[in-house]
Amino acid sequence: MAGLLETISGPESLRKLSLRELNILAGELREVIISTCSGNGGHLAPSLGVIELTIALHAVFNSPNDKIVWDVGHQAYAHKLLTGRRERFGTLRRLGGISGFPKRCESPHDAFDVGHSSTSISAALGMALARDLKREKNKVLAVIGDGSMTGGLAYEGLNHAGHLNRDMVVILNDNEMSISENVGALSSFLSRTITSEFVHKIKKDVEGFLENMDGLGRGVLQVAKRAEESLKGLFTPGMLFEAFGFEYVGPIDGHNIELLMQTLENVKRFDDAVLIHVLTRKGKGYGPAETNPSLFHGVGPFDVTSGKVAKGKGGAASYTFLFGEALNKIANDNEKVVAITAAMPDGTGLSAFAAKHPDRFFDVGIAEQHGVTFAAGLAGRGLKPVFAVYSSFLQRAYDQIFHDVCLQNLPVVFAIDRAGVVGSDGPTHHGVFDLSYLRSFPQMTLMAPKDENELQHMLYTAINHDGPSAVRYPRGNGHGVAIDQEFREIAIGQGEILRDGGDVAILALGTMVYPSMEAADLLAVEGLNVAVANMRYVKPIDRELVLTLAAKVGRLVTVEENALQGGFGAAVLEVLEEEGLSHLPVTRIGYPDCFIEQGEQSELRIRYGLDSTGIAKSIKGSML
């Protein structure tokens, strides 16, 4: 790492650089980000696309006094490098290292913790209003991508912000739209002219004068506004945002630092709500990422020269892939099956389904709430919707699961991917709460497979179940077990004993079944005879199996990859209490009452005692 970047101690350093030097700095930032992501993985393409925009923002505005709120945070790597974290950037997304997302505890320049989409406008509006109530002086900006604009929360924020018309700036980072060179040049000219201080002041003065006149003045004002909107509408989508009450600027070239800074300097003088439409290219400056921005959106380690992504660990296929394969096969024989994703067809394994059954595949965008209620509508008319979604993202639709699915007892299937810890994306993406919140809903059937073969049978069971159901499974590869060629239903609420024993019984769920079997082997060497049950269902729980093992062994251990509060172990305690057996010793192993930090899945499971050694250690400790 050498050159101009080494001289940047904070955003104030940018104001000492010439335009030529700022463009050189952009190249250096790209090199560092590409190099780091090649070893650590990360959200490469989004961050490469906003480097010039990030430089311009920090050169014009005074962070951290001025608040910059990044939506999702996928694109914040350059921001981190320019705000005092250059020396630690090599630890990005590693255990104990800096986060892949903005975090308030990490830097005063990170105005808001993010990781899920569509939150920036609402958060920025809250900050702007707080500033005004406290009579402070600073600017507030929200940077939101076009993808995040598919989330309803973004429009709720726009609607409220436009109504209040407070001093704030929304920057729409649009990396999907393309415009011709001529239209782009004209639009840039219009934006520079309309945002100039003189024109903006004249416009406001004239509007105020005409509004204070009788009906004639207001009529003239309406005609003038229609004329302005017609001119903008010929070249820009500004009418949509002006309908929300925003002053619209753009679209402008998001890789032109000079134009960006000029526009931001002009807008900086405004005292009302402004939206700047910026056009960028995802993956800008790195050929493989520009060619395949979807792959490099969130990518694992890769070779910089070839762009070839390193192979995953282990030889078995992933749970995600096998889920997609199973759903495809089931849909071949059942025309009622439809698949839904919230902007994650690749990540949830539905791309093959989309190709084979395009009329039964629906991508609703980053709109999990809508996705759930949409699924409920489909189910209410006799179809079998399967909503494939990451565990942490399903949290966003809590009320819809309750009100629109469970309350009506509709047969929606939730295929919950990334359950448990997911790795380097950290606490915003770990799926360690789904058992707790889904278990509380009446009518819900909730299950977790011990391996990929059981996953396909559980999916088949869920689709054939006449009511709400959820199958939760982890990120990563399966165990390489044989895959049955025929589907079979697994009796609802029925577990299985995998190993007999008389000293202690482990009730294991999902990803914890195999480590529990290994822990039993470790304890056998020390003379302990350990029973292991694959519980399969959290709801309805196999009460008979719990009570049988309680009577036979008398000492139970529950193991789950979920928060202990309200999770599977809590369900076992409830069974014992209801049967008057609350005096029996029960050890619960799972995640404690905290947000789990970033780190590799294996690292985190070891840290929290959810590997075979940790499980064995907890069991020995409980028997002292």
N, C-alpha and C positions, 0 to 999 in steps of 0.2 A: 504494500500500500504506500504510494508515494505521490507527490505532486501537490496540487492545490488543496485536495481534501484534507491533507495533514495539517493545513493551516486553519481549518474551520473548527473553532472551539464552540461555536454556537451560531444561531441565526444572524446575530449582529455582524459576524465576520463577512457575510455575503454582501453587505452594503459597501464594503471597501473594494469589491471586485468590479472590473469592467465587464461589459456585455460579452466580449470575447472570452474573458476568463470564466464567466458563468457557463458558457457553452462548453468550455473545456471541462469544467467541474461536472457537468452533466454526464460526459463520457466516463469520467473517473468513477462516478457513482454507479454507473451501469456495470463497470468492470468488477467493482467490489460486490455488488449485489449478485451478479451472475456467479462469481467465484464462491461466495458463501453458500448460496442456494445449491450449487453443484455438490457440496459436501453435506449440507444439513437438510436439504429439501426446503420447501417453503412456497409461498405465493409469489412466484417469480413474474409471470406475465403482467399481473395487475400493477406491481411495483415499478416495472420497467416503463409502463405506459404513462406514469404521472411524474416522472423525474423533473421535467422542465416546469410543470405546474407547481411542484413542491418547492423548487428553487425560487420561482416567482413569488409564491405565497410568503415564504420566509424572508425574501428580500424586501418586500413591500410592507408587510405587517410586522408587528412587534410582539411576537410570541415570547414568553407565556402571558404577557398582559393581554394581548389580543388572543382570543380563544379559537383554535382551529379544531373542529370536530370531524374526525374521519369516519365515514360510514363503513361498517364491517371491519375495516382496518387491514384488509388484504394488501392495500397499496401503500402502507406506511413505512416501508423500509428506508427510503430516501429521507423521510422525515426523521427517523431515528438516527441516521448517520449525521444529519445536520444539526441535531440537538443534543450533542454531548455524549453519544453512545458509540462513537466510531471505534474506540479501543475494545469495547466489549461485543462488537457486532459479530465476531466469530463464534460467540456462544448462542447465537440466535436459535431459539426453539429447543435448546438442549436443557437437560435437567440442571437447574441452578442458574441457567443463563437468562438472557433477556427474552421477553415474549415476542411472538410473531405478530402480536396485536398491540395497539396503544393501551397502556395501563397507567392509571393515575399514580400508583405507588412507585412507578419506575422513573417517572420524570415529570416535572411541573409543566413541560410542554405537551404532555398527553392530557388533554382537557377532559376526556371521557373514556371510560373503559368500553371497548366494543369487541365484537366477534360474531354477532348476529346482525343481519342487515336491516336497513330501512329506519334506523333509530336516530340518525344524525340531525335531521331537521327539527324533530321534536325536542331533542336535547339542547340543540343550539338556541331554539326559541326560549326554552326555560332559562338558559344562561343570559340571553338578551334581556328578558323581562326582569330577572334578578338584578342585573346591572342597573336597569332604570330605577327599580325600587330602592336600590342602595345609593342612587345618584353617583354612580361611578362612570368613568369614561374609558371605554375600550370597544373594539370591534369584535364581532362574533361571526364565525364562518362555518358553514357545514359543507363538506365535500362528499358528494353522493354519486355513485355510479348509475348508469342506465339500468343495470340489472336490479339494483336495489329499488329502483322506481317501480318495479312490478309488485312491491309490497304495499299493502293498503295503508300501513302506518305512515309511509312517506307522504301520502296524499292527505291523511289526517293532519299531519304536521304542516304541510303546505297550506291547507285550508285555514287553519288557525293562525299561522304566521301572516298570511295575506290579510286576514281580517284585522289583526292587531296592528299590522304595518309598522313593526318596530325596526330599528336600525340593525339589520343583519343581512348577511350575504349567503346565498346558496349557490354552490358551484356544481353544476351537473356535468360530471365526467362521462362523456358519451363516447364509448369505443366501438359502437355498432353502426352508427349512421355514417354514410359517406356522401359528400356533396361534390359537385364539379368544381374545378379550379376557379372558374369565372364567378359562380355563385358565391363561393367561399370568399373571394376577394371583395365582392360587393358587400357581402354581409359584414366582413371585417371593417370595411369603410363606414358602413352605417353604424356599427357598434361604437367605433372610435368617435364618430361625430355625435351620436346621441348621448354618449357618456361624458363628453367634454363638460367641464365645469360651467362654462358660459351657456351652452345650449341647455343643460339640465336646469340651471337657475332661471333662464328665460321661460322655459317650459312650465316650471312650477309657478312662476309669477303670473303668467298668462292664465293658467288653469285657475289660480286663486281669484284673479280679477273676474273671469267669466262666471265662476261659480257664485260670486257675490252679486251678479246682475240678475235682473228678472228673467223670465222665461226665455227671452231672446238669447241672452248670454249662455244659458245652459244648453240651448239648442245648438248654438255655434260650437260649443265645447264638444257636444256629442258628434257633430259632423266631423270636427277635427280629429277626434279619437278614432272614428271609423276610418278616416283617411289614413291615419298613421298605422292602424292595425292592418289595413289592406296592403300598404306598402310592405310592412314586415311580413305579412302572411304570404306574399309572393316569394319570399326568400327564406323565411325562418318559421319554426313552429312556435314562435313567441306568443301567439294569441292564447294558447292553452295556459301558459303560466301567468299571463297578464289577467286571465279570467280568475285566477286564484288571488289576484291582488298584488302580484310581484311586478316590478320593473324588469323587463327582459332585455338581456344583452347577449348577442351572439347569433349564430355559432361562430366561434373563433378557433384558430389553430392552436391546439394544446401543446404543441412542440416548438412553438415560436416564443422564446423567452422574452424578447423585446415587446412583442404584441401583448403577451400576457401581463407583463409588468405595467405597460402603459394603460391597459384596461383596468387593472387592479388599482393603480394610482388614481384613476378617474373615479372609480366606484367607491374608493375609500372616503371620498368627500360626501357621498350620499348619506342621508339620515333616515332612509326608509328601506323596505324590504326589496332586495334585488336578487335576481337569478342570472348567473352567468353560465352560458351554454358552451362548454369546451369540448372540442373533438380531439380524441387521442387514438393512438394505435396500441392495442394490447401487445405486450412483448417487444415494444419498440427498441431497436438496436441489437436484438439477438435473433438471428434468422430462424432457428428452430422454434422459438417462442412466437414469433410473428406468424410463421406458417401454421403452427398448431397451438393457438392460444388456450384451447380447452385443456390439452394435456399439461401445459405449463402453468395453468391457473394455480393449481396446488400440486406440486410435483415432488417426488422423492429425489434422492441423490442421482446425479446424471453426469455424463461426460461432456465437458464444455465444448470440445472440438467437434464431436459428432452429434451432440444433442441426444444421444441414446440414453434412456433412463435405465438405471441399474435395476436388475431383477429383484423381486421381493424375496423375503427370507423364506426358506423352506420350499418344498416341491409341490405341496398340495394346493389345489385350487382354493380360491377365497370363498368365504361364506357368501359374499355378495354375488359372485359369479354363479355359484350353485343355486342360490335363491332365484336368480334370473332364469337359469335353465329349467328349474322345476316349475316356475310359473308359466313359462312358455309351453311346457308339455301339458300342464293342467288345462291351459286355455285352449289348446288344440282340441280337447274333448269336451270342453264346457264353454259354450258361446256366451254365457252370462258373465264370464270373468272379464273385468276391465282393470287397467292399471293406471295409477296416478302417481306423479312425482311433482315435487316443488322445485323445479329448475335443476334437478340432479339426475337426469336419465343415465348418465355414465356412472356416477358415484353410487347409485342404488342398484345397478345391474339391469336396468330396464331397456337399454339400447336395443338389444336383440328383440325384445318384445315389441318395441316401437316399430322396428323394421318389418316384423312378421305380421303384426296385428295393428297397423296404423290407425284403423278406425276405432280401435278399443284402447288406445293409449292417449293419455292427456297430461300434458305438462302445464301446470297452472301458474308457473313462475314462482318467485319467492313469496308465496302467499299460502302459508300452511293453514291458516284459519279458513280461508276459502276452500282449500283442498279438502279439509275434513268435512265441511258442510256440503260441498259439491258431492263428495262420496256418499254422504247421507241421502242426498236427493236421488242419486243413482240406485242406492240400496232400497229406498222407499218405493221404487218402481220395478223391483224384482231382479235387478242386476247384482253381481257379486264384485264390488269394488275392492281392490287391494291398493292401499296407499303405502308406498315404499318411501320411508323417510328416516333420516338420522334421529337417533334418540333425543339429542339436545335440541333439535329443531322442532320436534313434536311438542315440546314444552310450550311453544308459542300458541298452540291451539287447545290449551287446556279446557277452556269453557266450551268450545265446539264439540270436543269429545264427550263432555258431560251432557250438554243440552241437546245437541243435534244427533248424537249417535246413541249413547247409552240410555238416556231418558226414554227414547223411542224404541229401544231394543232392536236397532237396525243392524243387519249383518255386514258391517264394514270390517275388513281385515286390515290391521295395522302391521306392516312388515317393518319392524324397528331395527334398522341397521345401526352399527357403531354403538351398541349397548356396552356399558362398562367403560374403562378408560380407553382413549383412542390414540394417545401419544402426544406429539409435539405441539398440537394446536392448543392444548391446555384446558383450563377450567371452563371456557365458554363452549367447548366441544365435547367434553367427557359426557357420557350417557349414564350417569350413576344415580338418577332419580326416577326413572320411568316405572320401576317396580312399585315405588312408594306412592306415586300419585295415581297410577292406573289401578292399583289394587283397591283404592278407596271407592271406585265407581261401581254401583250395583249393575248387574247384567254383564259385566266385563269378564271375559275368559282370558287369562294371561299365562303364557307358557314360554319356556326357554329350552332349546335343545342342547344336548350334551356334545353333539358333533354334527357334521354336515349332512349325514344320512338321516338323522333324526329331524333336522331342519326341514327337509323336503316332506317328510311325513306330517310334521306339525303344520306346515303350510297347507297341505291337502286337507288336514283335519279342520283347520280354521275356515277354509273356503266352504266346506260342507257343513259348518256349524250355523245354526239359525239364530245368530245374535252377534253382538260385538266381540271381537277377539283380537289379540295381539300376540305376535311371535317376536321375541327379542333375541338378537344374535350379535356377535362381536365383529369388530373390524379385524381383517387379517385372514390368514390361511386356516383352512380346516385341519383335521388330523390325518387326512389321507386314508380314511376308512373306505371300505367298499360301499358303493352306492347301489341300493336296490333298484331294480328296473321297473318294479310295480309299486305304485303308491298304496299306502294303507293308512287308515285312520287310527290314531292313538286315543284310547278311551279318555274322555274328558275327566280331569281330576284324578288321574291314576299314575303313580310313580312306579319305580321298580327297585328291587334290592339287587345290587351288583356284587356285593360281598358280604358274607355273614361274619359276625363277631359278637363277643359277649362283654367286652370291657367298656366300649364306648361306640356310639353310632354317629356317623357323619351324615347329615342331611344336606346334600349338595345340589346346587342348581346351575344349569347351563354351563358356562365356561369353567366353572369350579369343580365339575365332576371328575375330569381327568386328573387335575392336581390333587384332589382328595383321594383318589385311588392310589396315586403315587405316595401321598402322605401316609396312607394306611400301610403301604409296603415298608416305608421307613420305620414306622412304629412297630411293625411286626418283628423287625430285627432286634428291637429293644424289649420284646416280649409282650407287647400289647396286642390284643385281638380286637381289631376295629371293623365294625360293619360300615358299609357305604351304601347309601340310597341315592339314586338319581330321581329327584322329586318331580321334575318336568313341569309341574303346574304350581304357580303361586296362587292362582285363583281359578277354579276352586282348588284348594289345597287337599292333598290326599290325607284326610284326617285319620282314616283307618291305619295307614302306614305309619304315621306319626305316633299314634297311640300304641300300635303293636311294638314298635322299637322302644318306646318309652317304657312299656311294661317288661319287655324282654331284657333290655340293657340298663335302663335307669339313668343313663347319662347321655345327653344329646349335644351335638355340635352342629350349628348351621353355618354354611359357607355360601356366600353370594358375592357377585361383583356389582354391588349396589350400595347406596348409603344405608347404614343400619337403621336409621330413623324411618320407621314405617315400612321397611322392606320385608324380604322373605323371612328372616329370622323373627321379626316382630309377629308375622303371621303364625309361626310355630308357637310362640309364647301365648298368643291369643287362644289357640286350640287347647293348650295345656291348662290355661286359666279357666276356660269354659268347662273343662272336664274335671275341675278340682285337683289338678296336678301341678299347680304353680310352684310347689315346693321342690320339684325335680330340678337338678342342676342342668343348666343350659348355657353353653358358650356360643356367642354369636361372633362370627368373623365376617367382616365386610369393611366398607370405607367409613371412617369416622365423620363426625359432624363438622366438616370443613370442606372448602373447595380444593379439589386435588390439583396440584401443580402440573406443569408440563413435564414431559419426559417420555422415553420409550415405554411401551406397554409393559415389557418385561421388567424394566427398572421400577416402575410404579407398583407393580404387583409384588415385587420383592420388598420394596420400602414399606408397604402396608400389610405385609404378611399374608398375601394371597397366592403365593407360590407353594409348592409342595413342602418345602422346608419350613416356611412360615406357618403353614397350617399344622404341621406336626409339632412345631414348637409351642403353638398356642394350646394344642390339646394336652401336651405334657404339662404345661404350666397350670392348666385348669384342674389337673388331677393331683397336684401337690397338696 
